[in-house]
Amino acid sequence: MESSTNSLDDASADGSVEFADRASVMETRVQAQEDEITLVKASLADALRRLRLHDRLLSVLKQQLVAVNPACARLINQVCCHESGKLSSSFGLDDGVLQCGSSQSLQSVAASTNGHTTYSMSAEPRPATADRSTQTEASEAAWHPEPNVGQGKLTLSGRVQSLHLEDALPPRAKLHRAPSVEEDDEDPEDDEEAAEREKELSWIASVEEPIQASAVVGLRGGSRSPEGGDAGPPSEQNLGPASSAASAIRQGPQKPLVRRNSEKLGNLKRQVKRLDKKAASSATLLNHCASLENRAKELVASAGSPGSRRATYSQGQSIKMFIRGRPITMYIPANIQNYEDLKMEPPSERLELDWVYGYRGRDCRANLYFLPTGEAVYFIACVVVLYHIGNRAQRHYRRHTDCVRCLTLHPDKVRIASGQTAGVDKDGKPLQPCVHIWDSATLVTLQQIGLGTFQRGVGSVAFSTVDSGAFLCVIDESNEHMLSVWDCARGSKQAEVKTTTETVLAVDFHPSDNGNIITCGKSHVYFWTLNAGQFAKKQGIFGKYKKPKFIQCFVFSLTGEVLTGDSEGNILTWGKSPAAVRTLGKGAKETFQIMRQTKAHEGSVFTLCTLQGGALLSGGSKDRKIIRWSADLAPEHECEILEKFGAVRTVVHMDGEELLVGTTRNAILRGSFSNGFVPIVQGHVDEMWGLATHPSIDNFLSCGHDRQVCLWETGEHTLNWSITLEEYGLCADFCPNGSVVSVGLSTGRWVALDLLSAEVVSESVDGNEQLSVMRYSPDGSCLAVGSHDNFIYIYNVTESGRRYARFGKCNGHSSFITHLDWSKDGKYIMSNSGDYEILYWDIAAGCKLLRNRFESKDREWASYTCVLGFHVMGVWLEGSDGTDINALCRSHSESVVAVADDFCKVHLFQYPCPKPKAPSRRYEGHGSHVTNVRFTHSDSHLLSMGGKDTCILQWRVVRGGSPEPAPAGQ
C-alpha cells in the first residue's frame, strides 16, 4: 500500500511538472496573441482617425456650401438624417449617440508617425443634442473615441448653434497649432486674415485636396452605386488620404471650393493664394503620416519572401527585423539617443592569417611534398601551407577560391601546381575550377590554367619531366574525366580526350617520353600516346592475374617500368609485350601486361615512392605499414604507424633516412625506420562545431563529429592532448577558473574534463537530444546548458568546477536553443533559438522568463555570442534566411565582433553593429561553412573553425590604421 502511494505521489509530481511546462507554453502563446491584438487595436485606431479627418472635411464643405447657397441647408439635413440613421442602425445606436469610453473629455490630435504632435485640441464636455434636424457633420468634429474596448461605443458631444466652424467648437475649446514652415516664411497681410487662417488651419490642415460630400459614403463604408446599393468596399488605390480625396472628386461634378464667409469672397486672388498655402501645408502633414495600408503592405512584403531580411525603425522605441517573414523586435538602449544618426564603419582592427591547423589526408592522394628549402608543402581547405619543419614556421598560398584537391611539384623543385574544386558562391552559382602554377619562393601566381574548361573540379595534375616541365597534364572531375595537356608558359591547351566514366585517381607523364601518359583508377590502367594533338589509348591487360577493384597509385622504376599499387595489397610490374594474335587478332600491336606481382600489404597499397638507387617505399592502409623495398622488390625494412594516426596515405623522402608520412586521419609524421615516427601536424577528421578559448592562457579546445576533443596551444601551435569520447562533441566552454572545461555531446550527455589530465571529473545527462551550447556564468557559480529539446538547464557549480547540481530549467522556447549569454552580474541570460526567438531569463528568480523584453534593453552582457540582438543586427546581410550566420563572438575589449557565415567567410565588424548593411572586413581561407569563431583571452588572436573542411585557422588581430596586406599569393 505504501509503495502504491509513493508511485501515485511520483505520478502526481510528474504531472505537476508537465502541467507547469504546458502552462508556460500557453503563457507564451497568449503573449503572442496579445501582441497581435495590440496590432489590430492600433490598426482600428488608425482607421478611426482617418474617418474623423474625413468627417471634419465633410462638415467644412457643408458649411461652405450653405454659406454660398442657404437653400441647400434643408437638403443637407435630409442627407444627414438618412446617413446618421444608417450609421446608428449599423452600430446599434439610438439618436445618433455613439459611446466609446468616457465622454468627460474631448481631444483631437493630428500627428505624424514620428511622434511629433502637430495640432491638438482640448475642451470640456458638453451634452449632445438629440435633434437631428439641427445637428450637422460639424458636431462630429467634437467627439473623440476613448480607447475603451469594453464599452465598444462612440460618444457624440457638442451642439452646433451656427454654421461657422468656430461656433461649432465646445465652450472653452482651445486651438493649438504647431509652427508651420510655410507661415514662418511670410508675414500675414492683416490681423483679420491671420486670425482666420488660424481657425481654418486647425480644421483643414489634414486635407490635401477638396472632397465632395457625395464621396464620404464611399470613404466610410464603400462606394454607392447609382441605384443606391452598396458597390463594395473602396479599391486599394483609394485607401490613402490623398488618393481617396482625388478619387472622391471624380465621383461627382467638380465644384469650386469656397470660403465660409461670403462677405470675403471679393478678393479672388487673395483667396487662391490662401488655398494654395493651405493645400501645401496639408500635403506636408499627410506626407509625414504613415497610413495603415502602407504598414500592411510592408508586413506583406516582408512575409512574402521566405529568405528575406529587412528592418523597420520606430523612433525612440525598437527596431523590427524580419527573417523568413518572422518579425524580430529589438529595443534600442537608452544610451543611443539618435539611432538614425549612427554611422557604421569598418573596424580599425584587421586579421592576418597566422597558423593553419590540419592537413587533408583522408580523401586526397599525392598531397605532400618536400622542398629543398626544408619546407613541407601540403594543403587543407583553400590554403596551401608551406611549413618549415626546422623553424616551425608557416607560409600560406591563398589564391584559391575553393578547396584545393591536388598538388604537384615541378622538376625544378620551385614551381608548384595546385588544382581546386568548383564550389558555389553565396547565391548558389557554380564557381569555375582551375589550376594555379605559382612560385614557392615568392608565392606569386605565374599562370592560371583551365578557367572555364574544367568541370566540377581538378582531380589530378602532373608536370612533364623530360623537357624540364614545359607541359602539365590535368584530369578533371567531370563524368568523362577529361584528360588535357597544357603549355605551362602560354597557358594554352594542347590536347584533350575523354578517359572513362569510372573514377580516375592518378595521372603522370612517363619520365623519358612526354608523348606517353599513364592514368589509373577504378579497375583500369590506361597507357596514352599523344601524337600531333591526338590521343591513342591502350588498356593494361591483367591476363591471368585477378583484376583488382582499384589501382590506387603508380610510379616509374629506374628502367622505365610502371609499378602500380592496388586495392588487393599487391605491387604490379607492367611492361610491353608482343600482341597475342589469338586473343587480339591480326594486325594487333604491342600491349601492356603484368610482368610481375608482389604481395606487399594487407588491404590497399595507397602510395609508392621511389628512392635514389632504385629502392621503393610503399604504404599500406589496413596494416598501416611503411615498407622499404630493394630495386628487385625484396623487402628490407618496415615500420607500423600507430592506430590513432590512421592508414598511410602518402610517403615523401626528406634527407638521409628521414621520411614524411601523411595519414588518413589528417596527420603528418616525421621519422625514420630506426627512430620511429612522431606527429608534426595533426587535425580533426570530421566536421567540427565545438570551440572554446581559455579565460587566462593561450589555449583553446575543439571538438567535432570524429569524437575527438583536442586542447591546443596558440603560442607554440601544438596539440597538448587529445582524447576520444563515446559520442561526438558539439559545444564546449571553460570554467572561469581555467581548471575545467565542459563538453556537450550529441546524446544529451555532457562531461567536465580536468584541463591537465584530460580526465572526466563530472558528467550529467539533460534530455535525449544533442546539446548545442555550454556557457558558464562570469563568476563560475552557474553553468547553462542549451539543448535541442528547447530547454536551458541551469546548474550550480561548486568545488572549482568539479561538482554540479541541477538548479532549474528555462522553459519557453518553441525551438531548439542555438546560442546564449550571461549578463555581467550573472543573474540573467539572453538566448536565441532555431525559430529566431530572442528571450531573456531571470535565473536568480528561479529561471523565470522575462515577458517584458523592453526591460532588458540596457542590460550589459559578459559575452556576446547570440547571433540575434540589437547590438549585432547589422551583421545580417540583406536577403539572409536565418541560417547564413552560424556563430559570432564579441572581443573582450568590446570593440569588434567576428562572424562565421555559411559561405566560407570570416567577417570582422565594429561593435556595436546595430544598423543594417554595416560594412565589414571579409577574410577567406575556409573551404566549407564556418561553424564557430572565438577570440583568445587577450584578443591577440581569433580562431575560426571550418565544418567539412576540418580546418582551424588562427588569425592574428592587427590593431591600428596600417593598410591591410594582401593575402599571400595575390
N, C-alpha and C positions, 0 to 999 in steps of 0.2 A: 504493500500500500504506500509506503514511504517512497519507494523508488518511482512508482507511478506518479505520485505527487511532484517529485522532483522533475520528472520528464515533462509534466504539464507546465511547471514553472519555466523550464527551459524553452518550451514551445511558446509560452506567453512572452518571454523576453525576446525571443527571435521575432515574434510578431510585432512587438513594440518597436524594435529597431527597424523592421521592414516598413511599419506604418510611418515612422519618423522620416525614413528616406522618401517614401511616396509623398508625404506631406510637404517635404522640402521641394520636391519636383513640382508639385501642384502650385506651391507658392511662386516658384519661378515662372510657371506658365501664367498664373494670374497677373504677375507683374508685367509680363509681356502684353497681355490683353489690356491691362490698364494703360500701358503706353499707346496702344492702338486707339483706345477710346479717347485718350487725350488728343491724339492727332485728329480724330474725327470731330471732336469738340472745336478744335481750332479751325478746322475747315468750315464748320457750320457758322462759327462766329464771323469768319471772313465773308461768307455768303450773306449773312445778315447785315454786315457793314455795307456791302455793296448795294443791297436793297435799300438801305436807308439813304445812301447817296442819291440813288435814282429817284426815290420818293421826294427828297428835298428839291431835286431838279424839277420834278413834275409840278410841285407846288409853286415854284418860281415862275414856270411857264404859264400856269393857270392864272396867277396874279397879273402877269404881264398882259395876258390875253384879255382879262376882264378890265384892266386899266385902259386898254385901247377900245374895246367894244363891250360896254357893260351889259349889253343884251345877251351875251354868252353866259352870264352867271347862272341863269336857270338851267341851261343845257349842261353846264359843268356839274351842277348839283345833282342832276339826274344821273349823270355818268358816275359820280362819286357814290351815290346811293346804290347803284347797280353793282359796282365793283366791290364796295365795302360789304354788301350783303353776301357776295360770293366769298370774300375773304373770311367773313365771320362764319359762314356755313362750313367752309373748308377746315377752319381751325376749331370749330365747335364753340364759338363765342357769341355773345349777345351784345347788342347795342354798340357794336364797333369797339368793344373793350378787349384789348389783348393784354394779358397779365404775364409778366415774366419777372419773378423775384419781387423785390420791394419797389414801390412807387414813391419812395421818400426822397429820391434824388434824381436829377436829370443831368446827364453828362454825355457829350459827344466829342469824340476826338478823332481827327484825321491825321494819321501818322504814316510815315514810310517804314519799310521793313527794317531800316537800320536803327529803329528805336527812338528817333528824334521826334518829339511831338511838334506838329506844325500849328494846329489850331485846337483850342479847347474851349468848352462852354460849360458853365455850371449854373444851376438855378434851383430854387426851392420848389417843392411840389405844389401843383395846382389841381383842383378837381377837373375831371374830364367831362365835357358836355355830352349829353346823350341825344342832342338834336342833330340829326344828320343833315338837315337842310342848311344849317349854318356852319357845319363842320367842313373844312377843306383839307386838301392834302398837306397844307402848311402845318396843320396841327400835328401831323405825324413826325414832323421835324423835331418836335419837343419831347419825343419819347425815346428811351434808351433801354435796351434789353439788359437786365442784370443777369450774370452767369449763374442762375439758379436752375439747375437741371430738375430739381424735384417738382417745381410748380409747372414748368413747361409752358408758360403763357407770357404774353407781352402786354404791357400796360400803356395805354394812350393817355397822355396828360396835356393840359393846356387848352385854353379856349381862345378861338380866333375872334377878335372884335372888329377887325378890318381886314382889308385885302393887302395891306402893306406888310412886308416881312418883319420890320422892326416891331410892328404891333402884334405879330404872332408869337413873339417871344414871351415866355413866362415873366412875371414881375421879378425884378432884381437880377434878371439874367445878365450876364456879363460876357462880352465878346472878347476873346483873347486871340491875338494873331501873332504868329512868328514873323520875324522880319523877312522881307522878300527882296531878292536881288534886284528885281525889276523896279521896285519902289525906291531903293537906295540910289538908283542912278538918275532920278528925276525929282523935280520939285512939283508939288501939286499946284494947279493953276489958281485955285481959290480954296478957302476953307470948306465951303459947302461941297465942292467936288471931292475933296479928300475925305470928308465925313461920309459921303455917300459911298465912295469906294470902300471905306472901312466896313460898311454894312454888307455890301454886296460880296466882297471877297470872303467873308466869313461863311457865306452860304453857297457860293458858286465856285469856290476855289478848286473844288474837286471835279469840275466839269470841263471836259476838253472840247466838246462840240455840242451845239444845241440839239436837243432831242424833242421830238414831237410827243404830245401826250398820248397819241394812239399807240406809241411803241412801248409804253410802260407795261402793258398787259403781257407783251412778249418777254419783257425782262423779268417779270415776276413768275409767271407760270407757264411760259410757252407762248408762241405767236398765235394770233387769232386768224382764223380763215375768213374769207369774205362772207361765208354763210353764218358765221357766228360761232362755229365749233372750234375745238382745240385742234391746231395743226401740228401739235407735237412740241417737244422741247426745242429751245433755240439751238441753232447749229453751233459747232465747235468754234467756228470763226467769229461768232458773236459773243463769246464768253467774256473777253476783256472789256474794260470800261470804254476805251476809245473805240474799238471795233463795234461794240454794242451800240454806242451812240450813232456811229456812222450808218450802220445797217438800219437803225430805227428811223433815221431821217428818210431813207429810201422807201419806207413803207407808206408814207403819206405825202401829201402835197407839200412842197417847200414853202415855208413862211419865214419872213424876216424876224429876227429876234429883236424885241422892242423893250424899252425900259418901262418899269412900273409907274414912274412919274411922268404922266403925259405932258405936263407943262414944261418939261426939259427936253422935248424931242426936237426942238427947233434947230439946234446946232448939230447937224448930221455928221460933220467932220469930226467934232469932238467925240460924238458917240461911237463912231467907227474906231477911233484911236483907243478909246477906253476898252471896247470889246476885244480889240486885238491884244491889249495888255492882259486882260482877264484870261483870254484863251491861252496865251503863252504861260502865264502863271499856273493855270490849271494843268496844262500839258506837262510842265515841270514836276508838279506834285504827283501826277499819275505815273510818270516815268519812274519815280522813286518807289512806288508802291508795287510790291510783288503780288501778282494776282494768284488766286487759288489754282486756276488751271495751269499756270506756268509751273508751280510747285509740283502739281500732279504729273505733268509731263516729264519733269526731272526725275521723279521717282520711277516712272515707267521706263524712261530711257536707261536709268542705271540698272534696273532689274531686267531689262530686256536682253542685254548681252551677258552671258554667263561668265565670261572671262574678264569682265571689265573691272577697273579700279578707278574710282573717281572720288573727289572730296568736295563737300559743300561747307560753307562757313557761315556761322551765325554769330554776329558780333557780340563779343563780351561773354559768350556762353560756351560754345562747344564747336568741334569740328566733326562732321559726319563723313566717313569714308565708306564707299561701297565696294565690296569684294564679292563677286559672283551674285550680285543683286542683293546681298545682305548688308543692311546699314550697320556701321560700327561707329558708335558715338564716343568721342574722346573730348574731355573737358579741358579747357585752356587754364593753365595755372595762373594764380593771381599775380605772379611776378612778371608776366608777359602782358604789358599794357596795350600795345598796338601790334596785334598779330599780323595785320596786312603789311606793316612796315618792316617786318623781319626780312633780312637778306640772307639767303643761303649761298655759301661759298665753299669751294673745295677746301679740305683741311690743309693746314700747313705741314702736317706730318706726311711722310711718304714711306713706301715699302721697297726694300731691296731683298732679292732672294739670297738667303744666307746658306741654307742647307736643304738637301733633299734626302728624306729617309725612305728607303725601299729600293727594290730592284724587280724588274718584270722578268721572272724566270718561269712562272707557272705555265705560260701558254705561248712562249716565243722561243725560237731557236736562233743560233748564231747571234747572240745578243751581248757578247762580252769580248773585248779586245784589249790588248796591252800595247801602249805606245812606248817608243824609246825614251820619252821624257820621264818615265816612271809613273805614268797615269793609266789607270784602268778606265775604259770607255764603256759605258752601258746606258740604258735608258729606262725610264719609268714615266708614265703619264705623257705629257707633252714636252718633257725635258730630256735632253741628252746630257749625262753627267760625265765630267772628266775628273776623276778622283785621284789625287796624288797620294799614293799609299804611304810614302815615307813622311811627307809633310802633313798628312791628314787634312788636306785642304781640297775644296771642290771649286770647279768652274762649271758653267752651265751654258749650253747652247739652247736658246729658247725661241727659235724662229718658227717652230712648228705650231700649227693652229689646232691640231688634234693629236690623239695618241700616236706615238711612234711605235711601229710594228717590226721594223727590221733595220739592220745595220751592217755595214761592211767597211773594211779598211783598204785604202789604196795601196798599191805596191810601194809607193814612196814613204809609207808609214806616217804621212802628214794629213793628206786629204781623207775625208770621211764622207760616205753617202748614207743617208738615213731616209727611210720612207715612212709615211704616215697613213692612217686610215682616213676615210672621208669625213665622217661625223656630220652633225647638223648644227645650224645656228639656233638662236633663241626663238625664231619664228618657224622652226621645223624644216627649213630649206637645207638641202644637202650641200656640204662643203666639198670642194674638189680635192681629191688626194694628189700627192705629188712626191717627188724625191728631191731632197736638198743635198747638194755637194758643197762642202764647206771646209775651211781651213781650221785644223785643230789647234794651231798655234795662236791665231788671231781671232778665231770664232767668227770669221767673216764668211758670208754665203757667197760662193763662187758661181753656182749655177742652180737654177730651179728647173727641174725636168718633169715633163709629162702633165703639166697642169691642164686639166680638161680632157686628158686622154685616158687615164686610168679610171676604173670603176670600183667603187666601194672602198678600196684601199690598196696598199702595196704590201705584198706578202713576202717577197724575197728580192734581194739585189746582190750584184757581184760585179767587180771590176775585171777587165781583161788583164792578162799578165805579160804576154809576150811582147806587146807594144807599149809597155810602161803605163798601162791603164788608160788607154785612149778611149775605150768603149765601156759602156755599162749595160748589163742585161737586167731586165726587170720582169717579175711575174706579178700581175695584179690579182685582185680577188673577185673578178667578175665570174659569171657562170662558166665561161670557157677558159678562164685563167690564161689570159693573153700573155704571150712571151714577146717582148720587144727589146731591140738593141738600139742604144742611143750614143751619139757622138758627144763625149763629155765636154769638149771645148765649145762646140757650137750649140749644144742643147737640142739637136735635131734627131729625129727618129730615122734609123737606117732600115729597119725591117720589123715585121710584126707577124705573128702567127698564133692560131688557137692551139692550145696544148691538149687539154682534156677537161671534162666536166667533174672529174674527181679532184680531191684535194691535192695540191702541189706544195711540198714542204721545203724544197731547196732547189737552187739553180746556181751554176757556175760555169765559167769558161775553162776549157782544157788549158793547162799551163803552157803547152808548147804549140797550140794552134788556136787562133781566135775564131776560126771557122767552125770549131766543134764546141757545142754547148750541151750540158747534161742537166736534166731535171729528174726529180724523183718525188714520190708521194704515195698515195693510196694505190697499192697493188701494181705499181709500174715503175720502170726506169726507162727514160727516153733519151736517145742519143741523137742530137740535132746537128745537121750540117748546114751552114749558111754560105751561100754562093750567089753573088750578084743580086743581093737583096731578097733571095728566095730561100725558104727553109725546106729541108728534107728530113723526115723523121724515121728513125729505126727504133724498134722496141726491143728492150732486153729480153732474152728468152731464158726462162727458168729451167726448161727441159725436165730432167729427172728430179730436180730439187723442188721441195714444197714451196709454193708461191706464198709469200708472207702477206699479211693484210696491209702492212705499211712498210715502205722503205723510208726510214727516218732521216738518214744523213748519208753523205758520201764525201770522200777525199781522193786525192791522186797520189799514187806511190811515186817513188823516185824514177821508176821505169815507165811511168805514164799509165799504169793500170788504174782502173777505177775500183775503189773499195767502198762498199756500202754496208751500213748497219740497219738491221730490220727489226720488226716487232717480235720476231721469234728468238731474238738474242744472238743472231749469227752475224758474222762478218763475211760478206760475199766478195770474191775477187772476180772482176769481169774482164774479158779480153775478146779480141776479134778472132773469128774462125771462119773458114770457108763455109759457104752456104750448103746445106744438105739438099741435094736435088730431089730426094724422095719426098721430103716434107714441104719444101718451099717452091718446088717446081723448077723448070728450066729457065735459065736467064737470071736466077737469083744471085745476088752479090753476097759479100761477106756479112756476117751477123755478129752481134754481141751476145756472148753466152757466159754462163758462170763457169769459171775455171777452177774455183776452189771455195769450199765452205768451211768456216772456222766457228765453232761454238765458243761464244765469248761470255755471255751474261744470262742470268735468269730475267726474263722479261725483255723489254725493248733495249736496243742499243741507241741511246739518244744522241750521242756525239762521238766523233772521231777527230783526232788531231795528230798531224804528222810532225815529227821532230827532225832535227838535223841528223844526218846519218841514216835516215830511213826508218827510225823507230816510230811506233804508233801508240797513241793513247786512246783508250775507249772508256766511255762512261755508261753505266747501266742504270736502269730505272728501278726494277724490283729489288735487286740485290744491293743497290746504292754503292757499287764498287767502281773504283778507278783502276784500270789495268794498263800496265806498260807492256807493249809487245815489241819484239825484235823485228828486223826487216823481213824475216821469213815467217812472221806471225807466231812466234813462240813466246809464251807469257814469261815476263821477267819479274815484275813487281806488281803488287796490288794493295789497295787500301780501301777500307769501307768507311763511308760517311755516316755520321750519327743520324739516327732516325728522325730526330726533331728538325733536321735541315732538309729532309726530303730526298728525292732522287737526283742524280747528276744530270743537269740539263746541258751544260757546256763546259769544256776544259780548254784553258789557254796556258801556253808556256810563257813564263816570265824570264828569269835569269837562272842559269845553272840548273839546279834541280827544283826550283820553286815553281809552283803552279797556282793558277787562279781557277776556282771551280764555281760555276753558277749552278744553283739548285732550283728544284721545282717549288720549294717553299720560300722563294724570293730572298735567298741569302747568297752572298758571295764569300767564299772561303779562300784563305791563303795558307799554303803549306807545302809539304813535300811528303814523299812516301816514308821517309825515315823519321820525320818530326811530327807527322800528323797535320791536321788542318784546323784552323781557328777562323771564326767569322770576322770579317771586316765590314760587312754591310748586312743588315737584317731589316726585315719589314713584315707587315701583315700579309696574309694570303687571300683574304676575302674582304667583303665590304665592311667599312668601318663607320661607326656613328658616335661612339663614346670618346670624349676628350675632356680632360681636366688639367689645370695647371696648379702647381704647388703654391700655397699662400706666402711663402717666405724664401724659397730657394729655387734655383733654376732647374726644376724637374717638371715633367708633365707625364700624364698617364693616358694611354689609348686602349681601346677595346673594340672588338668587332665580331663579325659572323664566324670568324675562324676559331672562336672560343679562347683566343689569346688575350691576356691582359699584360701590357708592357709598360714599364716605367723607364723613361728616357731622361737623359741629361742634356740640356740645351747648350751648355758651355763646351763640353767635350764631344757632343754629338754621338754619344754612345748609349747602348742599351744596358741599364743597370740590372734589371731582371725581367723575366717573362715566365708566366705560369699559364697553364691550360685548365679551364673550368669545364664543368659538365654541360653547361648551357652557354650560349654566346651572350656577351655583354653589349648593352646599348647605351648606357649612360654612366657617368661617374662624377664624383665630387670629393675634394679633400676636406677633411675636418680642419677648422681654422687653426688648431694647434699644430698641424702638419705631420702628426704621427700616424694617422689612419686615413685611409681612402675607402670610400664605399662605391660599389659597382652594382648597378641594376641590370638584371638578366631578363631573358626572353620569356621566362615562365612565371613571372611574378615574384621570383625569389631575388633577394639581394644579399650581398656579403660585404663585410667590413674587413679590410686587409691591413695588416701591420706593414708599415712602409719599409722597414728594414729587412724583415724576414719573409715578407710576402705571404705570411700565414693568415688563415681566416681566424679572426678574433670574435666575430659575431655574425649571425645570419638570421634572416627572417623571411616570411612569405606574406605578400599582400595581394590577394586575389589570385587568379589563374591566367592573367593576361600579361603581356610584356610591359615592362617599366620603361618610361620614356624620359624621365628627368629625376635627378637626385640633387638636393640643394640643402646645405647646412645654413642655419641662421648665423648672423655675423659673430655672435659670441660663442657659437658651437654648442649651445644648450639644446637645440632642436634640430631635427632632420625632417625635411619634407620629401616625400616620395610620390611622384606623379605617375599614374598608371593609365593603361589603355582601357581600364574598366570605368573611366570617368571620375575616379576618386583621387583625392590627395590625402595620403596618410601622413600623420604627424607623430613623431617620436621624440620623447625626452632622452637626451644624451647625457650620460654620466661616465665617470672613470676615464676621462680623456678620450672619449670616443669609442670605448670598448664595451659599453653596456647601453642597451637601448630598451625603452619601454613605450608601448603604444599609448599616445596621449589622446588622440582623436582622429576624426576623418572629416575632410571637407567634401560635402555632397551638394552639388548644384549644377555642375557642368552637364551638358547634354551630349558631349562627345569626348573623345579621348584627350588627355592632357598632353600638351606639346612643350610648354615652357612655363617656368615660374621663377619668381624672385622674391626675396625677403626685403622688408623695409629696414632702414638703418637702425631702428630701435628694436628690431627683432620681434615686433608684435603683429605685423601684418604681412600678407602675401598677395602678390599680383600674379594671376595665372592666365594663360592662353589655352585654347582647346582647338580641336580639329575642325570645328564649325565656326571658327573665327570669333569666339567669345573672349571678352576681357572681364574677368571677375576679380573682386577684391574680398579678402577674408580677414576677419579679426581672430587671430589664433589665441590671443590671451583671453578672449571672451568665450572660448570653447569652440573654436573653428567655425565661427558664425559668419555667414555670408552677408556682406555689406550691400544692401539693396540700393542705397543712395550712393552711386558711384561718384557723384559730384564732390562728396566729402574727401575723396582720395586724390583729388587733382593736384594738391600741393604736397603730397607725401614724398619723402625722399627715400630712394631705394639703394640698398647696399650694393647690388649688382643690377645690370640691365641686360638680360638675355631674352626677354619676351619680344617677339617679332611684331606684336601689335601693341601700340601705345602712342600717346600724343608725342612723346619725345623722339620717336623713331618713325613717325608716319611718312616722312619724306624718303625713306629708303625704298618704298614700293614704287615700281615703275608703272607708268600708265598701261593699262591692259593686263595687269597681273591677275592671276587666277587664284591666288591664295596659297599656292604651294610653290611658288617661284623662289621664295626665300626659305631656306632650311634652318638657318641659325644666324644669330648676331651676338655681338659682345661689345659692351662699352669698356673703354680703357679705365684703369683705376684712377687716372687723373681727370676723368670725365670730360675729356676734350674731343675724343674721336670715337666712332663706333665702326666696327668691322662687320661686314655682311657676307655670308656664304649663300650663293644662289644656286639655282638648278641648271645653270648654263656654263659651268666650269670656271666661274669667275669669282674673285675676291674683290670686294669693294671697300673703300675707306671713305666715310662721311664725317663731317663735323658733327659734334654733339653739343646741344640737342639739334635734332633734324626734323622739325615739325611741319615743314611745308612741302607740298607735292613738287615733283620734278627737281629735287635738290641735286646739285652737282656732286660728283664723287670722283675718286681716283680708282681706276679699274686695273686689275692685275690678272694675268693669265699664267697658266702652268699646269693646272689640273686637266685631266682628260675625262673626267666624269663629274657628276653633280657634287658640289662641295657640301659636305654634310655638317661640318662644325668649324668654328673658329674660336680661339681663346688668346688673350693677352697673357704674357708672363707677369709675375708679381710686380716687377719693376717697369712694366710697359716697354721694355727694351726690345722685345720680340713679339711677333704674332705668329701663332701656329694655325694652319689650315689643314683640314683633313678631307681627302677625296673619298668618294664612295667606292665605286667599282674599280677605280684605278689603284687602290690600295697604297696610296701615296700620302705622306705627310710633308708639307712644305713649311720650312721655318723662315719667316721674313724678318729682316732687321728693320726696326722703326727708326727712320731718319727724321729728325726734327729740324726746323729752321726753313729758311727760304731758298736754300740751294736748289738749282734746277735738277729735275728728276732725270737720272741717267737712263738711256735707252737700254732695253733688255739685251743681254749678250747675244751676238749673232745677228743683230738687226742693223 
